[in-house]
Amino acid sequence: MSGSWKLTAFAGRDVITAALLAHEDAHDWDHDIVIAGSEIAEDRPDDWQLEAWLARKPTRADRAALAKLFSGGAPPFRTEQLAAADWVTLSQQGLDPIAAGRFRVRTPDHPAGAGPGVTEFIIPASRAFGTGQHATTAGCLAMLSAMKARGAIVRNAADIGSGTGLLAFAALALWPRTLMLASDIDPVCVPVIEDNARANGVPLGGGAGAVVPVIAAGMDAPLIAARAPYDLIIANILAGPLIDLAPAFAAALVPGGHLVLAGLLETQEPAVRRACRRAGLRLARRAVRGDWSILWLRKRRAG
């Protein structure tokens, strides 16, 4: 990303979390402005920062849009121009390996270290989301592992919002003969998924035990519809789209089918669960990692 810029504001956890929620509700948001919130340090859990990245010098309108996210008055923003590089890649470089469920995920600059019974994936820092470092991705890895341990059977699955392809690869490792579809709205994700699949020895293609990448907005793609119904759908995206897509997820699942949702803050969980309940999905298990909820739901069986 050439000539990119970053704006950073510091405030309390509640203030930053409220701004993130306001961002989700901003239907006219300029998607060229990418934002994220995080705690500043592990020993300061109530001190947070909001970071915003742009591929251009921030305008007065950009600053006004960010300020509007703060209902009680925006904190000051620190502005810096970044070197000509992709900010997502920079943000993920040098990350330590993570262990979650039956998996260990590392970047290529770390040595192998998986123990017995653990599947290791090498996911480079890239322009796509999902190296395993974020609590939602790691939480999904742990939840999929728990599903396998509890006897879940999966023969046909879809990873919606796949990013790097990591969760699709993990599902294939747990259920090796699965038909696996990995979709994302961002066209850059197809070559990323393909490169990561080759690097990790994951077959590509439309047959059992292979991943087929697809560009799609939510569930809106002919191939997604053609391969339904699914035993498992994974969606690690955002709370707003999860609520909107709940009926489509339910319609695309077999009776008794599994749905793993992530990308929602714990404060957003009640709204997501209400939407899923209305669509005929019941909660089987939940987990919380930091401020994020990971949900395992099942479609009600007929009768």
BELTA-V907895 format. One record per residue. RES is the residue in one small letter. PHI is phi in degrees with one decimal (* if undefined). PSI is psi in whole degrees, -180 to 180 (NA if undefined). D_CENTER is the distance of its C-alpha to the mean C-alpha in Angstrom with 1 decimal. Layout:
res={RES:RES}
phi={PHI:PHI}
psi={PSI:PSI}
d_center={D_CENTER:D_CENTER}
This chain:
res={m:s:g:s:w:k:l:t:a:f:a:g:r:d:v:i:t:a:a:l:l:a:h:e:d:a:h:d:w:d:h:d:i:v:i:a:g:s:e:i:a:e:d:r:p:d:d:w:q:l:e:a:w:l:a:r:k:p:t:r:a:d:r:a:a:l:a:k:l:f:s:g:g:a:p:p:f:r:t:e:q:l:a:a:a:d:w:v:t:l:s:q:q:g:l:d:p:i:a:a:g:r:f:r:v:r:t:p:d:h:p:a:g:a:g:p:g:v:t:e:f:i:i:p:a:s:r:a:f:g:t:g:q:h:a:t:t:a:g:c:l:a:m:l:s:a:m:k:a:r:g:a:i:v:r:n:a:a:d:i:g:s:g:t:g:l:l:a:f:a:a:l:a:l:w:p:r:t:l:m:l:a:s:d:i:d:p:v:c:v:p:v:i:e:d:n:a:r:a:n:g:v:p:l:g:g:g:a:g:a:v:v:p:v:i:a:a:g:m:d:a:p:l:i:a:a:r:a:p:y:d:l:i:i:a:n:i:l:a:g:p:l:i:d:l:a:p:a:f:a:a:a:l:v:p:g:g:h:l:v:l:a:g:l:l:e:t:q:e:p:a:v:r:r:a:c:r:r:a:g:l:r:l:a:r:r:a:v:r:g:d:w:s:i:l:w:l:r:k:r:r:a:g}
phi={*:-80.0:63.5:-84.8:-131.4:-132.0:-116.5:-130.2:-124.6:-114.5:-163.8:-71.0:-55.4:-63.4:-67.4:-67.8:-61.2:-62.5:-65.9:-64.1:-65.4:-63.5:-62.5:-63.4:-85.9:-84.7:-68.2:-97.8:-64.6:-78.0:-73.9:-74.8:-100.0:-102.4:-122.8:-153.5:-120.3:-160.9:-75.3:-75.5:-154.9:-61.4:-86.8:-133.0:-64.6:-96.3:-102.0:-120.4:-134.3:-111.0:-114.2:-130.0:-114.2:-137.1:-90.8:-152.9:-67.1:-60.7:-95.6:-60.8:-66.4:-61.6:-65.5:-65.9:-63.4:-67.5:-61.6:-65.6:-70.0:-103.0:-68.4:-98.5:102.5:-79.3:-70.9:-66.1:-104.8:-90.9:-110.6:-144.1:-90.7:-94.8:-65.2:-69.1:-158.9:-78.8:-66.9:-66.2:-60.4:-59.9:-69.0:-107.9:-68.9:75.4:-71.8:-72.3:-60.1:-122.3:-118.1:-149.1:59.7:-89.6:-128.1:-128.0:-123.9:-140.9:-87.2:-62.3:-83.3:-111.3:-74.1:-63.2:-163.1:-76.3:-87.3:-59.8:77.0:-111.6:-94.1:-106.8:-117.9:-104.6:-121.9:-67.1:-58.9:-152.1:-78.5:-104.9:-80.4:120.8:-92.4:96.1:-73.6:-68.6:-57.9:-69.2:-67.7:-61.2:-64.0:-66.2:-59.6:-67.5:-68.0:-60.7:-62.0:-65.4:-62.2:-61.3:-63.9:-94.5:90.5:-60.8:-111.7:-130.5:-118.4:-147.2:-140.0:-137.7:-108.6:-94.0:78.6:-71.7:65.7:-79.8:91.6:-56.2:-69.0:-64.3:-62.1:-63.6:-62.0:-66.7:-64.7:-79.9:-127.8:-64.1:-101.3:-75.6:-77.3:-122.8:-110.2:-123.8:-119.0:-156.3:-75.7:-92.4:-58.5:-64.4:-74.2:-61.3:-64.5:-64.6:-61.1:-63.5:-63.7:-67.1:-61.7:-63.4:-64.9:-106.8:67.9:-94.3:-63.6:-107.2:142.5:-96.2:-92.2:-63.3:80.5:-134.2:-106.5:-115.7:-79.5:-141.6:-93.1:-159.0:-93.5:63.4:-99.1:-90.8:-158.6:-56.4:-68.4:-60.7:-67.8:-67.2:-87.9:-68.4:-84.8:-107.1:-80.6:-144.8:-124.0:-113.0:-142.0:-106.7:-127.5:-135.8:-60.3:-57.7:-61.8:-61.3:-64.5:-64.4:-89.5:-52.0:-62.4:-68.0:-59.5:-60.8:-65.2:-90.9:-97.6:-72.2:-56.0:83.3:-67.2:-107.5:-132.7:-110.5:-117.0:-154.3:99.5:-110.7:-69.2:-58.2:-67.3:-92.1:-58.0:-57.3:-67.3:-66.1:-66.4:-62.4:-62.2:-68.9:-63.0:-64.0:-87.1:90.5:-111.0:-114.4:-75.5:-100.8:-167.4:-135.6:-142.6:-126.6:-124.2:64.1:-98.6:-110.1:-99.9:-123.1:-117.5:-112.7:-121.1:-131.4:-76.2:-61.9:-79.9:-62.5:80.8}
psi={107:136:40:158:154:137:136:132:144:136:-180:162:-46:-37:-46:-41:-42:-38:-39:-40:-41:-36:-42:-33:-5:91:-21:20:139:109:-1:-13:111:127:157:149:147:159:151:-39:152:-32:5:66:-19:-2:115:168:147:124:139:131:140:149:22:166:130:135:173:-37:-38:-45:-38:-39:-41:-44:-33:-19:-18:106:-29:18:129:141:164:146:133:129:135:143:133:159:161:89:164:122:-31:-43:-47:-39:-18:-6:143:13:141:152:151:150:129:121:-130:18:151:132:131:160:163:-20:4:147:160:150:21:137:-177:138:6:131:128:135:141:113:106:155:135:-177:-6:151:142:60:-3:-13:-36:145:-32:-42:-47:-38:-38:-40:-43:-39:-42:-41:-41:-38:-45:-43:-27:12:13:137:127:124:-19:120:158:134:107:124:48:-30:-110:-12:-1:-47:-33:-43:-41:-43:-39:-36:-35:-36:83:-20:18:143:120:121:134:115:156:152:-21:118:-24:-18:-26:-54:-31:-47:-44:-44:-44:-36:-47:-41:-27:11:28:122:145:142:-179:4:179:138:15:160:133:116:145:141:123:150:109:-126:12:83:139:-40:-37:-44:-40:-32:-9:159:157:149:-28:131:132:133:101:83:-112:159:-44:-54:-34:-42:-47:-35:-6:-47:-38:-40:-49:-42:-28:-2:149:157:130:1:164:142:123:121:141:173:5:137:155:-33:-21:-9:-44:-41:-40:-43:-35:-45:-40:-40:-41:-28:1:24:133:149:128:-34:150:156:154:129:112:-122:7:139:143:125:137:118:159:143:135:142:150:139:NA}
d_center={21.3:25.0:26.4:23.2:23.6:21.9:22.9:22.4:23.6:24.3:24.7:24.3:21.1:22.1:22.8:19.6:17.6:19.9:19.3:15.5:16.4:19.0:16.8:14.7:18.2:19.6:19.8:21.9:19.5:20.1:16.8:18.6:18.0:14.6:14.4:12.9:14.6:15.4:18.5:21.1:22.3:22.0:25.6:25.1:22.3:23.7:23.7:20.7:20.0:18.5:17.9:18.1:18.3:20.5:22.1:25.4:27.7:26.7:29.1:30.7:28.6:25.3:26.6:27.7:24.3:22.7:25.8:25.5:22.3:24.6:26.9:29.3:29.7:27.4:27.8:29.0:26.7:27.3:27.1:26.9:27.0:24.9:26.3:25.7:22.4:18.7:17.2:13.8:15.9:18.1:15.6:14.5:18.1:19.9:17.2:18.6:17.7:15.7:16.9:15.0:16.8:18.5:16.6:17.2:15.1:17.0:17.6:20.9:22.9:22.8:25.1:24.4:24.6:23.4:25.8:27.3:25.0:21.8:19.9:19.0:16.6:17.3:14.4:16.0:14.8:14.1:13.3:9.9:6.7:6.2:9.6:9.3:10.6:8.1:9.2:6.2:5.8:9.6:10.0:8.8:11.2:13.8:13.6:14.0:16.9:18.4:18.4:20.2:22.6:23.5:24.5:21.8:22.9:20.6:22.3:20.1:16.3:13.6:9.9:9.0:6.6:7.1:7.3:9.6:10.3:9.9:9.0:11.7:14.0:13.7:14.6:17.4:18.7:19.1:20.6:22.2:23.9:21.0:20.6:17.0:15.5:12.4:11.9:10.4:12.3:12.9:15.9:15.4:12.7:15.6:17.7:14.9:14.0:17.8:18.7:16.3:17.7:21.2:20.7:19.7:22.2:20.0:22.1:21.2:22.7:23.1:24.8:24.2:22.4:20.8:17.7:18.2:15.9:16.1:15.6:15.1:14.3:12.8:15.4:18.0:19.3:22.5:21.2:18.6:21.5:24.0:22.1:21.7:22.2:19.5:19.7:16.0:13.0:9.4:7.0:3.6:4.7:7.6:10.8:13.1:11.9:11.3:15.0:16.2:14.9:16.2:19.6:18.3:16.2:19.3:21.6:19.9:20.1:23.3:25.1:23.7:20.5:17.3:14.0:11.1:9.0:6.5:5.6:9.4:12.1:14.9:17.1:15.2:15.3:18.9:18.2:15.3:17.6:20.6:19.1:18.2:21.7:23.4:21.8:23.3:20.4:21.4:19.5:20.1:18.4:16.2:15.2:14.6:13.4:14.8:14.2:11.1:11.8:10.6:12.8:14.7:16.9:19.7:21.6:25.2:27.8:30.6:33.6}
